[in-house]
Amino acid sequence: MPISSDSNAGSADPDSSDGDRPVVYDLDPRCTFEDVEAGEQYHATVNGVVEYGVFVDLSEEVSGLVHESNLHGGYNRGDKLIVALEDVRENGDLAFAERRPGDYRTVAVEADTDVESPDLTDNVGESVRLEGEVVQIKQTGGPTIFHIRDGESVVPCAAFEDAGVRAYPDVDIDDLVQIRGRVEERDGGIQIEVESLERVTEEAAVDLKARLEESTREAAAPHDVEPLVEWDALDPLLDDLEAVARRLRRAVLEGRPVRMRHHADGDGIAASVPLAVALENFIEEVHADADASRHLLKRLPSRAPYYEMEDVTRDLNHALESRERHGQKLPLLMMLDNGSTEEDVPAYQNLAHYDVPIVVIDHHHPDPEAVEGLVDDHVNPYLHDEDYRITTGMLCVELARMIDPDLTDDLTHVPAVAGLADRSEAEAMADYLALAEGAGYEQADLRDIGEALDYATHWLRYDDGGPLITDVLNVACDDRDRHEEIVEFLATRAERDVEEQLDAAIDHVEHEELDNGAHLYRLDVENAARRFTYPAPGKTTGTIHDRKVEETGDPVITIGYGPDFAVLRSDGVRLDIPTMVTELREEIPGGGVSGGGHLVVGSIKFVEGRREDVVDALVEKMADAEIDEELHSSAALPDDV
């Protein structure tokens, strides 16, 4: 019989020691017959009156009869009295006798009903006691839903005061509480119907907080997985990825939403989809609420190769509304395949007003000094003296496996898709292609997947594509035949549209040979290509570039420009576009030059009235650029500008 506390009752005698005073036990509502002992005295409540006695409740689970021969007075329903267990009948009925101790002390008995939340599914219909931290408070039109974490899981607990009325209004997010209630199934998940909820005492909070931290730290630990391929260049980044995996798992355990922004191209999708699926699986493992993944994770494509103010304003507005309307914590922001440069700083500064944590995984040339102090984790191969050939998709596949290693079989082809989509010539590409071949994918199949992703993403615009994109990439897709049919359809349509675009544009391409021996091709994509259709200017420029590289076999630079932007591709020429952007900004006052990218690929924006000055200055810098055979056919292109 677990005893929790005692209190004075009856005719308290200050000269009497507690050890000499009789004890009357007060059972917790969830106590069962196992908590009752013959001969001991208990507080009881009359729940029925009959000719031969009264029926009494000691708790919700313990009831019995006090025969009239064992009563010392008359009672009505709801009256209180003290009884002792006299007999247990053969049919299980309990017989009690009234007792009237003169001077006694009351000892509260807690029900032995502690159930760790992972076991709740085995205790549906049972009464439980749960201790933990409040991570979300959502007011519905009916009950108030308190989401409670115990260090390993998060459980929704429904407390009802009145329809739409806030229950336990003195309880806030981050409070440490103890809940008693009954486990019920609700909308495909598990929920506790609250019967009592109270803050734990200050003394108990110290111990509970320590236990929560220890449990959370253990549950947040990433899985120890071997990389898909042996690759020395990747090894220095694994510790960084483990730190991110730990942060993401902890965010899920603490009930913090994750908002994922990724570049809307093949590499960005190959990075974001595996990570999103891994997080969804972990959310479902941790949260008893069946809808938790829908509320706690959002994957959003970004057209620009940096975090635009339009995007951050939307994200911040959504986060603040969710906090106000649904009681959610502010989210953790994941930036994938962008987010490393000075162009991202204004958006990050906006989030800093609300202490939103930011994690960046990127392979574009970074401005570490610009983003330092604004991001909490920054994973980028350039920070380890590597470069863009380690794509973001390759990194995020390893990250996803650290969160959910059971996804591995679904992901073996994804790094190759990412590498081909970003035209990576990394030494590990042969190994990634071999892995994909072992999963049934020829190189042509992988290229078709990349093309299908580009095509679908173009028409989806700012929508994440949901199941359509996961089916195209064949991650968490339940039908391989459907995947192949969709890819064939989308890739075929993409190829047709690309050919139509080239037929219209190719005669307008201008050519000159630069002083360094490279071929320069220019195209005014605003006036010499179809607009508002597939492919976008970046994709159009990239396809023309690939054709010219194949035709000449020489170093090639291609520029596709519009009124206020230019996309750049280089093959065999070291352009160092981030440095060029910095120089152009200084050399052309009022030009509004911004942008970035890799050493051999990127995009630039400027004010329309200075386009001629910017493009001419850019060409001069290209003419002075170093010819580098190691960069042959290794460039990646931000296709959507």
Rosetta blueprint (number, residue, H / E / L):
1 M L
2 P L
3 I E
4 S E
5 S E
6 D E
7 S E
8 N E
9 A E
10 G E
11 S L
12 A L
13 D L
14 P L
15 D L
16 S L
17 S L
18 D H
19 G H
20 D H
21 R L
22 P L
23 V E
24 V E
25 Y E
26 D E
27 L E
28 D L
29 P L
30 R L
31 C L
32 T L
33 F H
34 E H
35 D H
36 V L
37 E L
38 A L
39 G L
40 E L
41 Q E
42 Y E
43 H E
44 A E
45 T E
46 V E
47 N E
48 G E
49 V E
50 V E
51 E L
52 Y L
53 G E
54 V E
55 F E
56 V E
57 D E
58 L L
59 S L
60 E L
61 E L
62 V L
63 S E
64 G E
65 L E
66 V E
67 H E
68 E H
69 S H
70 N H
71 L L
72 H L
73 G L
74 G L
75 Y L
76 N L
77 R L
78 G L
79 D L
80 K E
81 L E
82 I E
83 V E
84 A E
85 L E
86 E E
87 D E
88 V E
89 R L
90 E L
91 N L
92 G L
93 D L
94 L E
95 A E
96 F E
97 A E
98 E E
99 R E
100 R L
101 P L
102 G L
103 D E
104 Y E
105 R E
106 T E
107 V E
108 A E
109 V E
110 E L
111 A L
112 D L
113 T L
114 D E
115 V L
116 E L
117 S H
118 P H
119 D H
120 L H
121 T H
122 D H
123 N H
124 V L
125 G L
126 E L
127 S E
128 V E
129 R E
130 L E
131 E E
132 G E
133 E E
134 V E
135 V E
136 Q E
137 I E
138 K E
139 Q E
140 T L
141 G L
142 G L
143 P L
144 T E
145 I E
146 F E
147 H E
148 I E
149 R E
150 D L
151 G L
152 E L
153 S L
154 V E
155 V E
156 P E
157 C E
158 A E
159 A E
160 F L
161 E L
162 D E
163 A L
164 G L
165 V E
166 R L
167 A L
168 Y L
169 P L
170 D L
171 V L
172 D L
173 I L
174 D L
175 D L
176 L E
177 V E
178 Q E
179 I E
180 R E
181 G E
182 R E
183 V E
184 E E
185 E E
186 R E
187 D L
188 G L
189 G E
190 I E
191 Q E
192 I E
193 E E
194 V E
195 E E
196 S E
197 L E
198 E E
199 R E
200 V L
201 T L
202 E H
203 E H
204 A H
205 A H
206 V H
207 D H
208 L H
209 K H
210 A H
211 R H
212 L H
213 E H
214 E H
215 S H
216 T H
217 R H
218 E H
219 A H
220 A H
221 A L
222 P L
223 H L
224 D L
225 V L
226 E L
227 P L
228 L L
229 V L
230 E L
231 W L
232 D L
233 A L
234 L L
235 D H
236 P H
237 L H
238 L H
239 D H
240 D H
241 L H
242 E H
243 A H
244 V H
245 A H
246 R H
247 R H
248 L H
249 R H
250 R H
251 A H
252 V H
253 L H
254 E L
255 G L
256 R L
257 P L
258 V E
259 R E
260 M E
261 R E
262 H E
263 H E
264 A L
265 D L
266 G H
267 D H
268 G H
269 I H
270 A H
271 A H
272 S H
273 V H
274 P H
275 L H
276 A H
277 V H
278 A H
279 L H
280 E H
281 N H
282 F H
283 I H
284 E H
285 E H
286 V H
287 H E
288 A L
289 D L
290 A L
291 D L
292 A H
293 S H
294 R H
295 H H
296 L H
297 L E
298 K E
299 R E
300 L E
301 P E
302 S E
303 R L
304 A L
305 P L
306 Y L
307 Y L
308 E L
309 M H
310 E H
311 D H
312 V H
313 T H
314 R H
315 D H
316 L H
317 N H
318 H H
319 A H
320 L H
321 E H
322 S H
323 R H
324 E H
325 R H
326 H H
327 G L
328 Q L
329 K L
330 L L
331 P L
332 L E
333 L E
334 M E
335 M E
336 L E
337 D L
338 N L
339 G L
340 S L
341 T L
342 E H
343 E H
344 D H
345 V H
346 P H
347 A H
348 Y H
349 Q H
350 N H
351 L H
352 A H
353 H L
354 Y L
355 D L
356 V L
357 P L
358 I E
359 V E
360 V E
361 I E
362 D L
363 H L
364 H L
365 H L
366 P L
367 D L
368 P H
369 E H
370 A H
371 V H
372 E L
373 G L
374 L L
375 V L
376 D L
377 D E
378 H E
379 V E
380 N L
381 P H
382 Y H
383 L H
384 H H
385 D L
386 E L
387 D L
388 Y L
389 R L
390 I L
391 T L
392 T H
393 G H
394 M H
395 L H
396 C H
397 V H
398 E H
399 L H
400 A H
401 R H
402 M H
403 I H
404 D L
405 P H
406 D H
407 L H
408 T H
409 D H
410 D H
411 L H
412 T L
413 H L
414 V H
415 P H
416 A H
417 V H
418 A H
419 G H
420 L H
421 A H
422 D L
423 R L
424 S L
425 E L
426 A L
427 E L
428 A L
429 M H
430 A H
431 D H
432 Y H
433 L H
434 A H
435 L H
436 A H
437 E H
438 G H
439 A L
440 G L
441 Y L
442 E L
443 Q H
444 A H
445 D H
446 L H
447 R H
448 D H
449 I H
450 G H
451 E H
452 A H
453 L H
454 D H
455 Y H
456 A H
457 T H
458 H H
459 W H
460 L H
461 R L
462 Y L
463 D L
464 D L
465 G L
466 G H
467 P H
468 L H
469 I H
470 T H
471 D H
472 V H
473 L H
474 N L
475 V L
476 A L
477 C L
478 D L
479 D L
480 R H
481 D H
482 R H
483 H H
484 E H
485 E H
486 I H
487 V H
488 E H
489 F H
490 L H
491 A H
492 T H
493 R H
494 A H
495 E H
496 R H
497 D H
498 V H
499 E H
500 E H
501 Q H
502 L H
503 D H
504 A H
505 A H
506 I H
507 D H
508 H H
509 V L
510 E E
511 H E
512 E E
513 E E
514 L L
515 D L
516 N L
517 G L
518 A L
519 H E
520 L E
521 Y E
522 R E
523 L E
524 D E
525 V L
526 E L
527 N L
528 A L
529 A L
530 R L
531 R L
532 F L
533 T L
534 Y L
535 P L
536 A L
537 P H
538 G H
539 K H
540 T H
541 T H
542 G H
543 T H
544 I H
545 H H
546 D H
547 R H
548 K H
549 V H
550 E H
551 E H
552 T H
553 G L
554 D L
555 P L
556 V E
557 I E
558 T E
559 I E
560 G E
561 Y E
562 G L
563 P L
564 D L
565 F E
566 A E
567 V E
568 L E
569 R E
570 S E
571 D E
572 G L
573 V E
574 R E
575 L L
576 D L
577 I H
578 P H
579 T H
580 M H
581 V H
582 T H
583 E H
584 L H
585 R H
586 E H
587 E H
588 I L
589 P L
590 G L
591 G L
592 G L
593 V L
594 S E
595 G E
596 G E
597 G E
598 H L
599 L L
600 V L
601 V E
602 G E
603 S E
604 I E
605 K E
606 F L
607 V L
608 E H
609 G H
610 R H
611 R H
612 E H
613 D H
614 V H
615 V H
616 D H
617 A H
618 L H
619 V H
620 E H
621 K H
622 M H
623 A H
624 D L
625 A L
626 E E
627 I E
628 D L
629 E H
630 E H
631 L H
632 H L
633 S L
634 S L
635 A L
636 A L
637 L L
638 P L
639 D L
640 D L
641 V L
